[in-house]
């Protein structure tokens, strides 16, 4: 697999993971009226930073 294809797959994986986590958080807020814990938000921010680094790296 080429470096570009590996990068694309890595970004896809990160996006799918983030999307799943955000969907779960959204359901908790809208259906159960639960505010996310600070640790959950920090984890998502960490994952987004990781994704950003993967996108920006050359």
C-alpha positions in Angstrom: 0.0 0.0 0.0 1.3 3.4 -0.8 2.0 6.1 1.8 -0.9 8.2 0.5 -3.4 5.3 0.7 -2.2 4.5 4.2 -2.8 8.1 5.2 -6.3 8.0 3.7 -7.1 4.8 5.5 -5.7 6.2 8.8 -7.8 9.4 8.4 -10.9 7.3 7.6 -10.4 5.2 10.7 -10.1 8.3 12.9 -13.2 9.9 11.4 -15.3 6.8 11.9 -14.1 6.5 15.5 -14.9 10.2 16.2 -18.2 10.0 14.5 -19.3 7.0 16.6 -18.2 8.7 19.8 -20.0 11.9 18.9 -23.2 10.0 18.0 -23.1 8.3 21.4 -22.6 11.6 23.1 -25.3 13.3 21.1 -27.8 10.5 22.0 -26.9 10.8 25.7 -27.5 14.5 25.6 -30.7 14.5 23.5 -32.4 11.4 24.8 -31.2 10.9 28.3 -30.5 14.6 29.0 -27.0 13.7 30.3 -24.2 16.2 30.0 -20.9 14.5 28.9 -18.2 14.1 31.5 -15.2 16.3 31.2 -13.0 13.2 30.6 -15.2 12.2 27.6 -14.9 15.7 26.0 -11.1 15.7 26.6 -10.8 12.3 25.0 -12.7 13.5 21.9 -10.5 16.6 21.7 -7.4 14.4 21.9 -8.8 12.2 19.1 -9.5 15.3 17.0 -6.0 16.6 17.6 -4.6 13.2 16.6 -6.7 13.3 13.4 -5.5 16.9 12.6 -1.9 15.8 13.0 -2.5 12.8 10.6 -4.0 15.2 8.0 -1.3 17.8 8.3 1.6 15.4 8.3 3.4 15.0 5.0 
